[in-house]
Amino acid sequence: MKVAGFGFRRSATLASLAEALDRLCERHGPVERLAATEPMHPLVQALGASRGIATLSVADVDLTSVATLTDSRHSRQARGTGSVAEAVALLAAGPGARLLGPRLISTDRRATAAVAVVREATTGDTT
């Protein structure tokens, strides 16, 4: 399962998020879930409703517990993580998830999006 995580400025619009999601899906294929931190969840939930995609929320306090590919100085100072979008995607996808690449930035520079994939369980069959 692929989960798209979002980070965005207060000035971001639904169009900002939609454009970031479209670019993300062009690069990594369709996603099954959208995710954001609890305070950012309503706008992401609106995007999910418009696209028929379920949404998840993660706690702000958990952002600092995740290693990200991107290390934005601004994000680190403001939220304690190198990339909110990447951290959210990883947290929402669950233990063992991995990013498919670094975050993408919307053309209006108000939103970021990243996708994480849940690792498939292996059966251990070696035949």
Contacts in CASP RR format, 6 or more apart in sequence:
PFRMAT RR
TARGET T0000
AUTHOR 0000-0000-0000
METHOD contacts of the structure
MODEL  1
MKVAGFGFRRSATLASLAEALDRLCERHGPVERLAATEPMHPLVQALGAS
RGIATLSVADVDLTSVATLTDSRHSRQARGTGSVAEAVALLAAGPGARLL
GPRLISTDRRATAAVAVVREATTGDTT
1 32 0 8 1.000
1 33 0 8 1.000
1 93 0 8 1.000
1 117 0 8 1.000
1 118 0 8 1.000
2 28 0 8 1.000
2 29 0 8 1.000
2 30 0 8 1.000
2 31 0 8 1.000
2 32 0 8 1.000
2 33 0 8 1.000
2 93 0 8 1.000
2 100 0 8 1.000
2 115 0 8 1.000
2 116 0 8 1.000
2 117 0 8 1.000
2 118 0 8 1.000
3 31 0 8 1.000
3 32 0 8 1.000
3 33 0 8 1.000
3 34 0 8 1.000
3 35 0 8 1.000
3 56 0 8 1.000
3 89 0 8 1.000
3 92 0 8 1.000
3 93 0 8 1.000
3 97 0 8 1.000
3 115 0 8 1.000
3 116 0 8 1.000
3 117 0 8 1.000
3 118 0 8 1.000
4 21 0 8 1.000
4 24 0 8 1.000
4 25 0 8 1.000
4 31 0 8 1.000
4 33 0 8 1.000
4 34 0 8 1.000
4 35 0 8 1.000
4 89 0 8 1.000
4 113 0 8 1.000
4 114 0 8 1.000
4 115 0 8 1.000
5 34 0 8 1.000
5 35 0 8 1.000
5 36 0 8 1.000
5 44 0 8 1.000
5 85 0 8 1.000
5 86 0 8 1.000
5 88 0 8 1.000
5 89 0 8 1.000
5 92 0 8 1.000
5 113 0 8 1.000
5 114 0 8 1.000
5 115 0 8 1.000
5 116 0 8 1.000
6 17 0 8 1.000
6 20 0 8 1.000
6 34 0 8 1.000
6 35 0 8 1.000
6 36 0 8 1.000
6 40 0 8 1.000
6 44 0 8 1.000
6 84 0 8 1.000
6 85 0 8 1.000
6 88 0 8 1.000
6 111 0 8 1.000
6 112 0 8 1.000
6 113 0 8 1.000
7 36 0 8 1.000
7 37 0 8 1.000
7 40 0 8 1.000
7 84 0 8 1.000
7 85 0 8 1.000
7 88 0 8 1.000
7 111 0 8 1.000
7 112 0 8 1.000
7 113 0 8 1.000
8 16 0 8 1.000
8 17 0 8 1.000
8 40 0 8 1.000
8 43 0 8 1.000
8 110 0 8 1.000
8 111 0 8 1.000
8 112 0 8 1.000
9 110 0 8 1.000
9 111 0 8 1.000
11 110 0 8 1.000
12 43 0 8 1.000
12 106 0 8 1.000
12 108 0 8 1.000
12 110 0 8 1.000
12 111 0 8 1.000
13 110 0 8 1.000
14 43 0 8 1.000
14 46 0 8 1.000
14 47 0 8 1.000
14 50 0 8 1.000
16 106 0 8 1.000
16 108 0 8 1.000
16 110 0 8 1.000
16 111 0 8 1.000
17 43 0 8 1.000
17 44 0 8 1.000
17 47 0 8 1.000
17 106 0 8 1.000
17 111 0 8 1.000
17 113 0 8 1.000
18 47 0 8 1.000
18 50 0 8 1.000
19 106 0 8 1.000
19 107 0 8 1.000
19 108 0 8 1.000
19 111 0 8 1.000
20 104 0 8 1.000
20 105 0 8 1.000
20 106 0 8 1.000
20 111 0 8 1.000
20 112 0 8 1.000
20 113 0 8 1.000
21 31 0 8 1.000
21 34 0 8 1.000
21 47 0 8 1.000
21 51 0 8 1.000
21 113 0 8 1.000
23 104 0 8 1.000
23 106 0 8 1.000
23 113 0 8 1.000
24 31 0 8 1.000
24 104 0 8 1.000
24 113 0 8 1.000
24 114 0 8 1.000
24 115 0 8 1.000
25 31 0 8 1.000
27 104 0 8 1.000
28 100 0 8 1.000
28 101 0 8 1.000
28 115 0 8 1.000
31 53 0 8 1.000
31 115 0 8 1.000
32 53 0 8 1.000
32 54 0 8 1.000
33 53 0 8 1.000
33 54 0 8 1.000
33 55 0 8 1.000
33 56 0 8 1.000
33 92 0 8 1.000
34 44 0 8 1.000
34 47 0 8 1.000
34 48 0 8 1.000
34 51 0 8 1.000
34 53 0 8 1.000
34 54 0 8 1.000
34 55 0 8 1.000
34 56 0 8 1.000
35 44 0 8 1.000
35 55 0 8 1.000
35 56 0 8 1.000
35 57 0 8 1.000
35 58 0 8 1.000
35 88 0 8 1.000
35 89 0 8 1.000
35 91 0 8 1.000
35 92 0 8 1.000
36 43 0 8 1.000
36 44 0 8 1.000
36 55 0 8 1.000
36 57 0 8 1.000
36 58 0 8 1.000
36 88 0 8 1.000
37 57 0 8 1.000
37 58 0 8 1.000
37 59 0 8 1.000
37 60 0 8 1.000
37 63 0 8 1.000
37 84 0 8 1.000
37 88 0 8 1.000
38 57 0 8 1.000
38 58 0 8 1.000
38 59 0 8 1.000
38 60 0 8 1.000
39 60 0 8 1.000
41 55 0 8 1.000
41 57 0 8 1.000
44 55 0 8 1.000
45 55 0 8 1.000
47 53 0 8 1.000
47 55 0 8 1.000
48 54 0 8 1.000
48 55 0 8 1.000
56 92 0 8 1.000
58 88 0 8 1.000
58 91 0 8 1.000
58 92 0 8 1.000
60 79 0 8 1.000
62 87 0 8 1.000
62 91 0 8 1.000
63 79 0 8 1.000
63 80 0 8 1.000
63 81 0 8 1.000
63 84 0 8 1.000
63 87 0 8 1.000
63 88 0 8 1.000
63 91 0 8 1.000
64 80 0 8 1.000
64 81 0 8 1.000
65 91 0 8 1.000
66 81 0 8 1.000
66 86 0 8 1.000
66 87 0 8 1.000
66 90 0 8 1.000
66 91 0 8 1.000
68 81 0 8 1.000
68 82 0 8 1.000
68 83 0 8 1.000
68 86 0 8 1.000
68 87 0 8 1.000
68 90 0 8 1.000
68 99 0 8 1.000
69 83 0 8 1.000
69 86 0 8 1.000
69 99 0 8 1.000
69 101 0 8 1.000
69 102 0 8 1.000
69 103 0 8 1.000
70 82 0 8 1.000
70 83 0 8 1.000
70 86 0 8 1.000
70 102 0 8 1.000
70 103 0 8 1.000
71 82 0 8 1.000
71 83 0 8 1.000
72 82 0 8 1.000
72 83 0 8 1.000
75 81 0 8 1.000
75 82 0 8 1.000
75 83 0 8 1.000
75 84 0 8 1.000
76 82 0 8 1.000
81 87 0 8 1.000
83 102 0 8 1.000
83 103 0 8 1.000
83 112 0 8 1.000
83 114 0 8 1.000
84 112 0 8 1.000
85 103 0 8 1.000
85 112 0 8 1.000
85 113 0 8 1.000
85 114 0 8 1.000
86 99 0 8 1.000
86 102 0 8 1.000
86 103 0 8 1.000
86 114 0 8 1.000
86 116 0 8 1.000
88 114 0 8 1.000
89 97 0 8 1.000
89 99 0 8 1.000
89 114 0 8 1.000
89 115 0 8 1.000
89 116 0 8 1.000
90 97 0 8 1.000
90 98 0 8 1.000
90 99 0 8 1.000
90 116 0 8 1.000
92 116 0 8 1.000
93 116 0 8 1.000
93 117 0 8 1.000
93 118 0 8 1.000
94 118 0 8 1.000
96 118 0 8 1.000
96 119 0 8 1.000
97 116 0 8 1.000
97 117 0 8 1.000
97 118 0 8 1.000
97 119 0 8 1.000
98 116 0 8 1.000
98 117 0 8 1.000
98 119 0 8 1.000
99 114 0 8 1.000
99 115 0 8 1.000
99 116 0 8 1.000
100 115 0 8 1.000
100 116 0 8 1.000
100 117 0 8 1.000
101 114 0 8 1.000
101 115 0 8 1.000
102 114 0 8 1.000
103 112 0 8 1.000
103 113 0 8 1.000
103 114 0 8 1.000
104 112 0 8 1.000
104 113 0 8 1.000
104 114 0 8 1.000
105 111 0 8 1.000
105 112 0 8 1.000
106 112 0 8 1.000
106 113 0 8 1.000
END
